[in-house]
């Protein structure tokens, strides 16, 4: 990492006069700048991380850099124009995963990403995704010109949100839930066909089964189960649990055990047929979430 007074910074100049500054340091002013935009973007109680939670995750860079036999870097990043105006932000965990040359050398849990309202419609999401991939490789000490890391994200499941949650998040963000999924579909996002549940972010929150787990522009039609296991083990332990052990029988342990015993890769489901299904106003009864609807819509279309 490079930088002046804060020697734990990565700075990159991006196309279009955009600069990204990333830090793995909880004391860095980058965290406060990131959080200011984040606080405007995320409102649902079980998906929100407070400032102290982000600081706790970044602090684990000192103690968990090589946890689970892998190398990690938790980062916050801000994107600004040439005048210093905030355009967007991202928080992510990068994990080096050595599962053979045929698989991505690392995985990224893109925990939170936002684009400021005034910066929307300019292709900023693609800029952020490209920068996140570069930052991940640099932070892990991997070849920045080598294969790209896999990128995974959580998304709101419009079929699992209550009407109140749907309305509150849509009103706050200015983007309808289905329209948001369509935006992600345009950058190559597909649903990971696995019964994902996010463990509770803190003692005062609940596990969240109202999320979709997805892969962004992943190479191939399925994710290697071993890679997904390693990625989720690191993500659950660092970004979600913040280094704290889970109670026996918890939702994280159950998911990791299922992946550890699985031989077959985990299929990736296209999002577009399910989005078209919802936009056409077709009935969703019998589908307990967007993942199930995506599978049914893909089968119907013959994907």
C-alpha positions in Angstrom: 0.0 0.0 0.0 1.1 3.5 -0.7 0.3 7.0 0.6 1.6 10.0 2.6 0.7 10.4 6.3 -1.4 7.3 6.2 0.9 4.5 5.0 -1.9 2.0 4.7 -3.6 3.5 1.7 -4.0 2.4 -1.9 -4.7 5.1 -4.4 -5.6 4.5 -8.0 -6.5 7.0 -10.8 -9.3 5.6 -12.9 -10.8 6.6 -16.2 -13.0 9.7 -16.4 -11.1 11.6 -13.7 -12.2 9.3 -10.9 -9.8 8.6 -8.0 -10.2 5.7 -5.6 -8.6 5.7 -2.2 -8.8 2.6 -0.1 -7.6 1.8 3.5 -7.4 -1.2 5.8 -7.0 1.0 8.8 -9.9 1.7 11.3 -8.2 5.0 12.2 -8.1 6.2 8.6 -10.3 9.2 7.6 -11.3 7.1 4.6 -13.6 5.2 6.9 -15.5 8.3 8.1 -15.8 9.5 4.5 -17.0 6.1 3.3 -19.5 5.9 6.2 -21.0 9.3 5.5 -22.2 8.0 2.1 -23.1 4.6 3.4 -25.3 6.0 6.1 -27.4 7.7 3.4 -27.7 4.5 1.4 -28.6 1.7 3.8 -31.6 1.7 6.1 -32.9 -1.8 6.7 -32.0 -2.8 10.3 -30.7 -6.3 9.8 -28.5 -5.3 6.8 -27.0 -2.2 8.4 -23.5 -2.1 9.9 -22.7 0.7 12.3 -19.5 2.7 12.2 -18.1 0.7 15.1 -18.8 -2.5 13.2 -16.8 -1.3 10.2 -13.9 -0.3 12.6 -14.0 -3.7 14.3 -13.7 -5.5 10.9 -10.8 -3.3 9.8 -9.1 -3.9 13.1 -9.1 -7.6 12.3 -6.5 -6.9 9.6 -4.0 -7.0 12.4 -5.1 -10.3 14.0 -6.8 -12.2 11.1 -4.6 -11.4 8.2 -3.8 -15.2 7.9 -6.8 -16.7 9.6 -8.2 -20.0 8.4 -4.9 -20.7 6.5 -5.7 -17.9 4.0 -4.6 -14.3 3.4 -7.2 -11.6 4.0 -7.6 -7.9 3.6 -10.8 -6.0 4.7 -10.9 -2.6 3.0 -13.1 0.5 2.7 -12.8 2.6 -0.4 -14.1 6.0 -1.5 -14.5 7.2 -5.1 -14.1 10.9 -5.8 -14.0 13.2 -8.8 -11.1 15.6 -9.5 -12.7 18.2 -7.2 -13.0 15.8 -4.3 -16.7 15.3 -4.6 -17.8 11.8 -3.3 -19.2 9.6 -6.1 -19.5 6.3 -4.3 -18.0 3.9 -1.8 -17.3 0.2 -1.2 -16.5 -2.1 1.7 -15.2 -5.5 0.9 -13.2 -8.5 2.2 -10.6 -9.9 -0.2 -9.4 -13.4 0.4 -6.6 -15.3 -1.3 -7.9 -18.8 -2.2 -5.5 -21.4 -3.6 -7.7 -24.0 -5.1 -5.7 -24.6 -8.3 -4.9 -22.6 -11.4 -8.3 -23.3 -13.0 -10.1 -21.3 -10.3 -9.9 -17.6 -9.5 -6.9 -16.9 -7.2 -9.0 -14.8 -4.7 -12.6 -14.1 -3.8 -14.2 -10.7 -2.8 -17.1 -10.3 -0.5 -18.5 -7.0 -1.7 -20.2 -6.3 1.6 -21.5 -2.8 0.7 -21.4 -0.7 -2.4 -23.2 2.6 -3.2 -23.3 5.3 -5.8 -24.2 8.8 -4.7 -27.5 9.9 -6.2 -25.9 12.8 -8.2 -23.4 10.3 -9.7 -25.9 7.8 -11.0 -26.3 7.1 -14.7 -22.6 7.5 -15.5 -21.5 3.9 -15.4 -20.0 4.3 -11.9 -21.0 0.7 -10.8 -18.7 -0.8 -13.5 -15.9 1.6 -12.5 -16.3 0.6 -8.9 -16.3 -3.1 -9.7 -13.2 -2.9 -11.8 -11.4 -0.9 -9.1 -12.5 -3.4 -6.4 -10.9 -6.2 -8.4 -7.6 -4.3 -8.7 -7.6 -3.2 -5.1 -8.2 -6.8 -3.9 -5.2 -8.2 -5.8 -3.0 -5.4 -4.6 -4.0 -5.7 -1.0 -3.4 -9.5 -1.1 0.0 -9.1 -2.7 -1.2 -11.0 -5.8 -0.3 -10.2 -9.4 -2.4 -7.2 -10.4 -2.1 -8.3 -14.0 -3.1 -11.9 -13.2 -6.6 -13.5 -13.2 -9.3 -11.5 -11.6 -10.8 -12.4 -8.3 -14.3 -13.8 -8.0 -16.8 -11.2 -6.7 -19.8 -12.2 -4.5 -22.5 -9.9 -3.2 -25.7 -10.0 -1.1 -28.8 -8.4 -2.5 -32.3 -7.8 -1.1 -34.8 -10.5 -2.1 -37.9 -8.7 -3.2 -40.0 -11.8 -2.5 -38.8 -12.0 1.1 -39.0 -8.4 2.1 -42.1 -7.2 3.9 -44.2 -4.6 2.2 -42.9 -2.1 4.7 -39.3 -3.0 4.2 -39.7 -2.9 0.4 -41.3 0.5 0.5 -38.8 2.0 3.0 -35.7 0.8 1.2 -37.1 1.8 -2.2 -38.1 5.3 -1.0 -34.8 5.9 0.7 -32.6 4.7 -2.2 -34.8 6.0 -5.0 -34.4 2.7 -6.8 -37.1 0.0 -7.0 -36.0 -3.4 -5.7 -36.5 -5.2 -9.1 -34.9 -2.3 -11.0 -31.9 -2.7 -8.7 -31.6 -6.4 -9.6 -31.8 -5.5 -13.3 -28.9 -3.1 -12.8 -26.8 -5.9 -11.3 -27.9 -8.3 -14.0 -26.5 -5.9 -16.6 -23.0 -6.3 -15.1 -23.2 -10.1 -15.3 -24.6 -11.0 -11.9 -26.1 -14.4 -11.4 -27.8 -16.1 -8.4 -25.8 -18.6 -6.5 -28.2 -21.6 -6.2 -27.5 -22.2 -2.6 -29.8 -21.7 0.5 -27.9 -18.7 1.8 -28.6 -17.0 5.2 -26.5 -14.1 6.5 -25.5 -14.7 10.2 -26.4 -11.9 12.6 -24.1 -8.9 12.2 -24.2 -8.2 15.9 -25.7 -9.5 19.2 -28.6 -7.1 18.8 -29.5 -8.2 15.2 -31.1 -11.3 13.7 -29.8 -13.7 11.0 -31.2 -12.5 7.7 -32.8 -15.0 5.3 -34.2 -12.3 3.1 -31.1 -11.9 1.0 -30.0 -13.3 -2.4 -26.4 -14.5 -2.7 -24.9 -13.7 -6.1 -21.7 -13.8 -8.2 -20.7 -10.9 -10.4 -19.4 -11.9 -13.8 -18.1 -15.2 -12.6 -16.2 -17.3 -15.2 -18.3 -20.4 -15.9 -21.8 -21.6 -15.2 -21.2 -22.9 -11.6 -19.0 -22.0 -8.6 -16.6 -24.6 -7.2 -18.1 -25.7 -3.9 -14.6 -25.7 -2.2 -14.0 -22.1 -3.3 -17.4 -21.0 -2.1 -16.8 -22.8 1.2 -13.4 -21.0 1.7 -14.9 -17.7 0.7 -17.9 -17.9 3.0 -15.8 -19.2 5.9 -13.6 -16.1 5.8 -16.5 -13.8 5.1 -18.6 -15.1 8.0 -15.7 -15.1 10.4 -14.3 -11.7 9.6 -16.9 -9.4 7.9 -20.0 -10.8 9.7 -18.9 -12.3 13.0 -15.9 -9.9 13.4 -13.7 -12.6 14.8 -16.2 -13.9 17.4 -17.1 -17.6 17.5 -20.6 -18.5 16.5 -22.8 -20.4 19.0 -23.0 -24.1 18.3 -25.5 -25.1 15.6 -25.5 -21.6 14.1 -26.5 -20.7 10.6 -22.9 -20.1 9.4 -21.7 -23.6 10.6 -24.7 -25.3 8.9 -23.9 -23.6 5.5 -20.2 -24.4 5.7 -20.9 -28.0 6.6 -23.2 -28.4 3.6 -20.5 -27.0 1.3 -17.7 -29.1 2.8 -19.7 -32.3 2.1 -20.7 -31.3 -1.3 -18.9 -32.7 -4.4 -20.8 -30.9 -7.1 -20.3 -27.3 -8.0 -23.0 -24.8 -7.2 -25.0 -23.6 -10.2 -25.4 -20.0 -11.1 -28.9 -18.9 -12.2 -29.5 -16.1 -14.6 -31.5 -13.2 -13.2 -33.1 -11.8 -16.3 -35.9 -14.5 -16.7 -37.1 -14.0 -13.1 -36.9 -10.2 -13.5 -39.1 -10.4 -16.6 -41.5 -12.7 -14.7 -41.9 -10.1 -11.9 -42.3 -7.2 -14.3 -45.0 -9.1 -16.2 -46.9 -9.3 -13.0 -47.1 -13.1 -13.0 -48.0 -15.0 -9.8 -45.1 -15.8 -7.5 -47.1 -18.1 -5.2 -45.2 -21.3 -4.6 -41.8 -19.7 -4.9 -40.4 -18.9 -1.5 -37.8 -16.5 -2.7 -36.1 -15.0 -5.8 -33.7 -17.8 -6.0 -36.5 -20.4 -6.4 -38.2 -18.1 -8.9 -35.0 -17.7 -10.9 -34.7 -21.5 -11.1 -38.3 -21.9 -12.3 -38.0 -19.1 -14.8 -34.7 -20.4 -16.2 -36.2 -23.9 -16.6 -39.3 -22.5 -18.3 -37.0 -20.6 -20.8 -34.8 -23.7 -21.2 -31.6 -22.1 -19.8 
